[in-house]
Amino acid sequence: MGYLPQDYGLFPHLTVAANVAFAGRRERPDLLRRLGVDHLAPALPAQLSGGERQRVALARALAREPRVLLLDEPFGALDAVTRRQVRDELGDALGALRLPTLLVTHAFDDAAVLAERIGVLDRGEVVQLGSAEELLAEPKSVLVAALTGANILEGTAEPTCFGSIVRLSGGGELRSSISAQGGVQVAVYPWALELTDPQTSPLNDTVVSVHSDRGVLVVRLARLTVHVPSNGHAQIAEGSIVGLRAAPEDVRVLMESSARPESPTYRPATSG
């Protein structure tokens, strides 16, 4: 097994070439070339960037000629800008290696970029296993929904002919295409919410902050977060009241009251 720890664990007194040779018991210039760090062979770890250190650590893990790789929070020590760059570089390297790899991370974005399958662990138990798209489309618990970026709200559901109406604990309501009754938690993703006129909206909330993130306006409200296109919403001000609505198929019921027998759809969630 090849192991890449969170802090990379490079020996500070050894050169790049010596770090890799230590694991493989011999010089491995081929690995340095494959990962694009052969020109750094005489350098010490302190002279490397975060991305370069990670590639050297990966070369050292591969020097043992493992049958599987274990990556333990490989981006935990990096800043946000370097994190994206290094993540992309690692994805390219793993794609070329085609070696079975287990990545441990708390960041869903990292898992979504690098992993073919994602297993969500809660207290040692796998609560859901699937692709990133499957976890986003059908989170099976509050933990999975929160991990993938959903807003979580509590309320009371009443069944209707189209699904249910969920009257939220803090006021307002949302319609869901899922039939439910009693105390529930619902998940709705920030990009599935639409800002509307608070005078006619089924759900109102107060704007706490607004900022732009790569072409998306991130509106943080008192109870949830909304993502909307940056254009056309320049007048949103902190402290103002906005209306919200979501399509029923985008409002997922995750938990009913304990009075209902457990099932995969309504299994009570536990916190991680």
PEMO-V345203 format. One record per helix or strand. SS is the DSSP state (a for helix, b for strand). FROM is the first residue (numbers start at 0). TO is the last residue. If there is no record, write none. Layout:
ss=SS from=FROM to=TO
ss=SS from=FROM to=TO
This chain:
ss=b from=1 to=3
ss=b from=14 to=14
ss=a from=15 to=23
ss=a from=28 to=33
ss=a from=37 to=39
ss=b from=43 to=43
ss=a from=44 to=46
ss=a from=49 to=61
ss=b from=68 to=71
ss=a from=79 to=96
ss=b from=100 to=103
ss=a from=107 to=113
ss=b from=117 to=121
ss=b from=124 to=129
ss=a from=131 to=136
ss=a from=141 to=146
ss=b from=149 to=158
ss=b from=163 to=167
ss=b from=172 to=175
ss=b from=181 to=188
ss=a from=189 to=191
ss=b from=192 to=195
ss=b from=202 to=212
ss=b from=215 to=220
ss=b from=224 to=228
ss=b from=240 to=245
ss=a from=247 to=249
ss=b from=251 to=254
